[in-house]
């Protein structure tokens, strides 16, 4: 918990994340996932519906993002595109690249910086235990169920779908079909 407004005690408290989800980076730096998750959601709004922070024992923190596909379509995408096509579309990737770069540049330390992210095409699944009865994210289940994508985030040679802070964007001449097929 934290004070909603430190200057106004009567404003009460706000939920500030679950301590059980916090972790240490390989450097020994603690990452408080609650505040970082909320900062990410704000930084990637309106394009990120939900964010899961990962990085226990890793050199940096990363994010698995459940995109808001309807908001992403507002970037000028065809309304008939599938979730996978939206997540791979150059306009969506460029938007997330720019937002990640800005977020990473404004971070005051490794515990508040997201170095990489991946856009998830599949929503959190209640059947797979990724959602609680109250429809909140079950972070442990998401990280376990999406271990292959998680491994890609921290790979020395990450797959093409991983967006890296400060990475150059693909050439503007590629179409989204070429990106989906060739990368």
Buried (B, 14 or more C-beta within 10 A) or exposed (E): EEEEEEEEEEEEEEEEBEEEBBBBBEEEBEBBBBBBBBBBBEBBEEBBBBBBBBBBEBEBBBBBBBBBBEBBBEBEBEEEBEBBBBBBBBBBBBBBBEBBBEBBEEBEEBBBBBBBBBBBBBBBEEEBBBBEEEEEBBBEBBBEBBEEBBEBBBEEEBEEBBBBBEEEEBEEEEEBEEBBEEE
